[in-house]
Amino acid sequence: MKKHNFSAGPCILPQEVFNEASQAVLDFNNSGLSILEISHRSKDFVDVMEEARSLALELLGLEGKGYKVLFLQGGASTQFLMTAYNLLQKKAGYINTGSWSDKAIKEAKIFGEVIELASSKDANYNYIPKGYEIPEGLDYLHCTSNNTIFGTQIKEFPTTNSPLICDMSSDIFSRQLDFSQFSLIYAGAQKNMGPAGTTLVVIKEDILGNIERQIPSMLDYKVHISKGSMFNTPPVFPVYTSMLTLRWLKKLGGIAAIEEQNEKKAKLIYSEIELNPLFKGFAATEDRSMMNATFSLVDEDLKETFDAMWSEAGINGLNGHRSVGGYRASMYNAMTMESVAALVDVMGDLERKA
């Protein structure tokens, strides 16, 4: 039986993507070769890379606006380093909304002055800071759109004259935004795009080339752009699977269509958290994430019973991160309403039995 997988990552994918990707592992494009063994220089894979990059720009509404798309390795953690390496000359601003923001700040400090403009660390990151001042003259301003561990999400992004950089690893392609407000977006594939192993970078090309330091080739955005994400052997299978997921999203109706579904899923589970007296939410109500709902039991004596119930219902990956505890229901794009309803039914059953 296929389980209802609420794991924070690697993510679930649409069933049709699983089907097509698994077939390609056996025989890609009727070539007699597996996607795992074809040359990354072959026309077949060059076409995959070009389609993946084109779909990303199309879905984000950034075609013809001076942006380039890269599929790189190293995860978002390498982007903590690369953004600063390529863009930080003197001073950058960071908004600290969780563990990943904190790690990005640590890496950036190697290259220049970092100003932490706002932080929600005082409340274990259960809210998004607001009302902070943004100084002029920053090399860039960095934020994290969605905080997987804590279940918070930025609803209104800061306005700045400096390039705005955003880590969108856990909510990329999940909601409509004016993506042109960002000069650089990066996102690990393993939440909303594909398997772990590749990282999407969408960058406005005109922000590059202003750094005096020499940048190692593997960490230089300009090098990767000039080589079409082929400077080194790309992660062929994760890029291919990401392309399939982007095709699926386009066929579904794009970001507008998936946002409508995501809103319904989030409303269903947050309504249960609000109405069921046995549960309480972790994140501030106005900052709750559509992707990761964090909550806990009011009475921890019910934990053993509840854990047995959701496990028996075929639910997987519900335990919260150790820094928060409780539970975390990750509802990425491919999560169905049926799976969310299955969890809500278990929560309701617990109330009836308690």
C-alpha positions as CSV (number, residue, x, y, z in Angstrom):
1,M,0.0,0.0,0.0
2,K,1.3,3.4,-1.0
3,K,1.7,5.5,2.2
4,H,0.6,9.1,2.9
5,N,4.1,10.6,3.0
6,F,4.3,13.8,5.0
7,S,8.1,13.7,5.2
8,A,9.9,17.1,5.0
9,G,12.2,15.8,2.3
10,P,13.1,14.2,0.1
11,C,9.7,14.9,-1.2
12,I,6.9,12.9,-2.8
13,L,6.4,13.3,-6.5
14,P,3.4,13.0,-8.8
15,Q,2.6,9.4,-9.7
16,E,3.0,10.1,-13.4
17,V,6.5,11.5,-12.8
18,F,7.4,8.3,-10.9
19,N,6.1,6.2,-13.8
20,E,7.9,8.1,-16.5
21,A,11.1,8.4,-14.6
22,S,11.1,4.7,-13.7
23,Q,10.6,3.8,-17.4
24,A,13.5,6.1,-18.4
25,V,15.8,4.2,-15.9
26,L,15.1,1.1,-18.0
27,D,15.0,2.7,-21.4
28,F,15.2,6.4,-22.2
29,N,13.5,7.6,-25.3
30,N,13.6,4.1,-26.8
31,S,17.3,4.5,-27.1
32,G,18.2,1.1,-25.6
33,L,20.0,3.0,-22.9
34,S,19.1,4.0,-19.4
35,I,18.8,7.7,-18.4
36,L,21.4,6.7,-15.8
37,E,24.0,5.8,-18.5
38,I,23.4,8.2,-21.4
39,S,26.1,10.8,-22.1
40,H,25.4,14.2,-20.6
41,R,26.7,15.6,-23.9
42,S,24.3,13.7,-26.0
43,K,21.5,15.5,-27.8
44,D,18.9,13.6,-25.8
45,F,20.2,15.0,-22.5
46,V,21.0,18.5,-23.9
47,D,17.4,18.7,-24.9
48,V,16.3,17.7,-21.3
49,M,18.5,20.4,-19.8
50,E,17.2,23.0,-22.2
51,E,13.6,22.1,-21.6
52,A,14.1,22.1,-17.8
53,R,15.6,25.6,-17.9
54,S,12.9,26.9,-20.2
55,L,10.1,25.5,-18.2
56,A,11.4,27.0,-15.0
57,L,11.5,30.5,-16.6
58,E,8.1,30.1,-18.1
59,L,6.4,28.9,-14.9
60,L,8.0,31.7,-12.9
61,G,7.0,34.3,-15.5
62,L,10.6,35.4,-16.1
63,E,11.0,34.8,-19.8
64,G,12.7,37.7,-21.6
65,K,13.5,39.5,-18.4
66,G,17.3,38.9,-18.2
67,Y,17.3,35.8,-16.1
68,K,19.4,32.6,-16.5
69,V,18.5,29.2,-15.1
70,L,21.1,26.8,-13.7
71,F,20.8,23.3,-12.4
72,L,23.8,22.8,-10.1
73,Q,25.0,20.3,-7.4
74,G,25.7,20.8,-3.7
75,G,22.2,21.6,-2.5
76,A,21.0,24.9,-1.1
77,S,23.9,24.7,1.5
78,T,26.4,25.3,-1.3
79,Q,24.3,28.3,-2.4
80,F,24.8,29.8,1.1
81,L,28.4,30.0,0.0
82,M,28.1,30.8,-3.7
83,T,25.7,33.8,-3.3
84,A,28.2,35.5,-1.0
85,Y,31.2,34.4,-3.0
86,N,29.7,36.0,-6.1
87,L,27.9,39.0,-4.7
88,L,29.3,40.1,-1.3
89,Q,31.9,42.8,-1.7
90,K,31.4,44.9,1.4
91,K,28.1,44.5,3.2
92,A,25.0,42.3,3.0
93,G,21.7,42.2,4.9
94,Y,20.1,38.9,6.2
95,I,16.7,38.2,7.7
96,N,17.1,35.3,10.1
97,T,13.9,33.2,10.2
98,G,15.3,29.7,11.0
99,S,18.1,27.2,10.9
100,W,18.8,27.6,7.2
101,S,18.9,31.4,7.4
102,D,21.3,31.0,10.3
103,K,23.6,28.7,8.3
104,A,23.5,31.1,5.3
105,I,24.6,33.9,7.6
106,K,27.5,31.9,8.9
107,E,28.8,31.2,5.4
108,A,28.4,34.8,4.2
109,K,30.5,36.2,7.1
110,I,33.5,34.6,5.5
111,F,33.4,37.1,2.7
112,G,32.3,40.4,4.2
113,E,30.2,42.3,6.7
114,V,26.8,40.7,7.4
115,I,24.1,42.7,9.1
116,E,21.3,40.6,10.7
117,L,18.4,43.0,10.0
118,A,15.8,41.0,11.9
119,S,15.5,37.7,13.7
120,S,12.8,35.5,15.2
121,K,15.3,33.4,17.2
122,D,13.9,34.9,20.4
123,A,10.8,32.7,20.0
124,N,12.4,29.7,18.5
125,Y,11.6,31.0,15.0
126,N,7.8,30.6,15.4
127,Y,7.1,33.9,13.5
128,I,8.3,36.1,10.6
129,P,9.9,39.4,11.7
130,K,8.2,42.6,10.5
131,G,8.7,46.3,10.7
132,Y,12.5,46.3,10.5
133,E,14.6,48.9,8.6
134,I,16.6,48.1,5.6
135,P,19.7,50.3,5.1
136,E,20.8,51.7,1.8
137,G,24.0,50.5,0.1
138,L,23.7,46.7,0.7
139,D,25.4,44.4,-1.8
140,Y,22.2,42.3,-1.4
141,L,19.4,41.4,1.0
142,H,18.9,37.7,1.7
143,C,15.8,36.0,3.0
144,T,14.3,32.5,3.3
145,S,10.8,32.3,1.9
146,N,9.6,29.2,3.8
147,N,11.0,27.6,7.0
148,T,10.6,23.9,6.8
149,I,11.6,23.1,10.4
150,F,9.4,25.7,12.0
151,G,6.5,25.9,9.6
152,T,6.6,29.6,8.9
153,Q,6.4,31.4,5.5
154,I,7.0,35.0,4.4
155,K,3.7,36.4,3.1
156,E,5.0,39.8,2.1
157,F,8.6,40.2,1.0
158,P,10.8,43.2,1.9
159,T,11.1,46.1,-0.5
160,T,14.7,47.2,-1.2
161,N,16.8,48.9,-3.8
162,S,19.5,46.2,-3.3
163,P,19.3,42.9,-5.1
164,L,16.9,40.6,-3.2
165,I,18.1,37.0,-2.8
166,C,15.8,34.3,-1.7
167,D,16.2,30.7,-0.6
168,M,13.0,29.1,-1.9
169,S,14.0,25.5,-1.3
170,S,10.8,24.4,0.4
171,D,8.1,26.4,-1.5
172,I,9.4,27.0,-5.0
173,F,6.6,26.7,-7.6
174,S,4.0,26.5,-4.9
175,R,2.4,30.0,-5.0
176,Q,2.0,33.0,-7.2
177,L,4.5,35.8,-6.6
178,D,6.1,38.5,-8.6
179,F,9.3,36.6,-9.1
180,S,10.9,39.6,-10.9
181,Q,11.3,41.2,-7.5
182,F,14.1,38.8,-6.8
183,S,17.6,39.1,-8.4
184,L,18.5,35.5,-7.4
185,I,16.4,32.5,-6.3
186,Y,17.8,29.2,-5.3
187,A,16.1,26.0,-4.3
188,G,17.1,22.4,-3.6
189,A,15.1,20.1,-5.9
190,Q,14.1,17.7,-3.2
191,K,11.0,19.5,-1.9
192,N,8.9,20.5,-4.9
193,M,10.8,19.4,-8.0
194,G,12.6,16.1,-7.9
195,P,15.0,13.9,-6.1
196,A,17.9,15.2,-4.1
197,G,21.0,15.9,-6.2
198,T,20.4,19.1,-8.1
199,T,19.7,22.7,-7.1
200,L,17.8,25.3,-9.1
201,V,19.3,28.7,-9.4
202,V,17.5,31.5,-11.2
203,I,19.7,34.6,-11.5
204,K,19.4,38.0,-13.1
205,E,22.6,38.1,-15.1
206,D,23.2,41.8,-14.7
207,I,24.0,41.5,-10.9
208,L,27.1,39.5,-11.7
209,G,30.7,40.8,-12.3
210,N,30.9,43.4,-9.6
211,I,33.2,41.4,-7.3
212,E,37.0,42.1,-7.1
213,R,38.0,38.7,-5.7
214,Q,38.9,35.8,-7.8
215,I,36.1,33.1,-7.7
216,P,37.0,29.4,-8.2
217,S,35.5,28.2,-11.4
218,M,33.1,25.6,-9.8
219,L,31.7,28.4,-7.6
220,D,31.4,31.1,-10.3
221,Y,27.9,31.7,-11.6
222,K,29.2,33.3,-14.8
223,V,31.2,30.1,-15.6
224,H,28.1,27.9,-15.1
225,I,26.0,30.3,-17.2
226,S,28.5,30.3,-20.0
227,K,28.5,26.5,-20.1
228,G,24.7,26.0,-19.9
229,S,24.9,24.2,-16.5
230,M,27.3,21.7,-18.2
231,F,30.7,23.0,-16.8
232,N,31.0,19.7,-15.0
233,T,28.9,16.5,-15.4
234,P,25.4,17.5,-14.3
235,P,23.2,15.3,-12.1
236,V,21.4,13.8,-15.1
237,F,18.6,11.9,-13.3
238,P,17.6,14.6,-10.9
239,V,17.5,17.2,-13.7
240,Y,15.5,14.8,-15.9
241,T,13.0,14.1,-13.0
242,S,12.8,17.8,-12.3
243,M,11.9,18.5,-15.9
244,L,9.1,15.9,-15.7
245,T,7.7,17.5,-12.6
246,L,7.8,21.0,-14.3
247,R,6.0,19.5,-17.3
248,W,3.4,18.0,-14.9
249,L,2.9,21.4,-13.2
250,K,2.5,23.2,-16.6
251,K,-0.1,20.6,-17.7
252,L,-1.9,21.1,-14.4
253,G,-2.3,24.8,-15.1
254,G,0.9,26.2,-13.7
255,I,1.6,27.9,-10.4
256,A,-1.9,29.4,-10.2
257,A,-3.5,26.0,-10.3
258,I,-1.2,24.4,-7.8
259,E,-1.6,27.4,-5.4
260,E,-5.3,26.8,-5.3
261,Q,-4.8,23.2,-4.3
262,N,-2.2,24.1,-1.8
263,E,-4.4,26.6,-0.1
264,K,-7.2,24.0,0.2
265,K,-4.8,21.5,1.8
266,A,-3.5,24.0,4.2
267,K,-7.0,25.2,5.2
268,L,-8.1,21.7,5.9
269,I,-5.3,20.8,8.3
270,Y,-5.1,24.2,10.0
271,S,-8.9,24.2,10.6
272,E,-8.5,20.8,12.4
273,I,-5.6,22.2,14.5
274,E,-7.7,25.2,15.5
275,L,-10.9,23.3,16.2
276,N,-9.6,20.1,17.8
277,P,-8.8,20.8,21.5
278,L,-6.2,18.1,21.6
279,F,-3.8,20.0,19.3
280,K,-2.1,23.3,19.2
281,G,-0.1,25.0,16.4
282,F,3.5,26.0,16.7
283,A,3.8,28.9,14.2
284,A,2.2,32.3,14.6
285,T,-1.2,32.2,12.8
286,E,-0.5,34.9,10.3
287,D,2.9,33.3,9.3
288,R,1.8,29.7,8.9
289,S,3.3,27.9,6.0
290,M,1.2,26.3,3.3
291,M,4.0,23.7,2.9
292,N,4.8,22.6,6.4
293,A,2.2,22.6,9.2
294,T,3.8,22.3,12.6
295,F,1.7,21.3,15.7
296,S,1.8,19.3,18.9
297,L,-0.5,17.5,21.3
298,V,-1.8,19.5,24.2
299,D,-1.5,16.4,26.4
300,E,1.7,14.4,25.7
301,D,0.1,11.4,27.5
302,L,-1.8,10.9,24.2
303,K,1.4,10.6,22.1
304,E,1.7,6.8,22.1
305,T,-2.0,6.4,21.1
306,F,-1.8,9.1,18.4
307,D,1.4,7.8,17.0
308,A,0.0,4.3,16.7
309,M,-3.2,5.6,15.0
310,W,-1.5,7.6,12.3
311,S,1.0,4.8,11.6
312,E,-1.8,2.3,11.3
313,A,-3.6,4.7,8.9
314,G,-0.6,4.4,6.5
315,I,0.9,7.8,7.4
316,N,4.6,8.4,7.2
317,G,7.1,11.1,8.2
318,L,4.9,13.0,10.6
319,N,7.3,13.5,13.5
320,G,8.5,17.1,14.0
321,H,12.1,18.3,13.9
322,R,14.0,17.8,17.1
323,S,14.4,21.6,17.6
324,V,10.6,22.0,17.7
325,G,9.2,18.6,18.7
326,G,5.6,17.6,18.1
327,Y,4.5,16.9,14.5
328,R,5.1,18.4,11.1
329,A,2.9,17.7,8.1
330,S,4.8,18.6,4.9
331,M,2.3,19.2,2.1
332,Y,4.4,19.9,-1.0
333,N,2.9,20.3,-4.5
334,A,2.4,16.5,-5.2
335,M,0.7,15.9,-1.9
336,T,-3.0,15.0,-2.5
337,M,-6.0,16.3,-0.7
338,E,-6.8,12.7,0.1
339,S,-3.6,12.3,2.1
340,V,-4.3,15.4,4.1
341,A,-7.9,14.3,4.7
342,A,-6.5,10.9,6.0
343,L,-4.4,12.8,8.6
344,V,-7.3,15.0,9.6
345,D,-9.5,12.0,10.0
346,V,-7.0,10.4,12.4
347,M,-6.8,13.7,14.4
348,G,-10.6,13.7,14.6
349,D,-10.7,10.1,15.7
350,L,-8.3,10.8,18.5
351,E,-10.6,13.5,19.8
352,R,-13.6,11.2,19.7
353,K,-11.7,8.4,21.6
354,A,-10.1,10.7,24.2
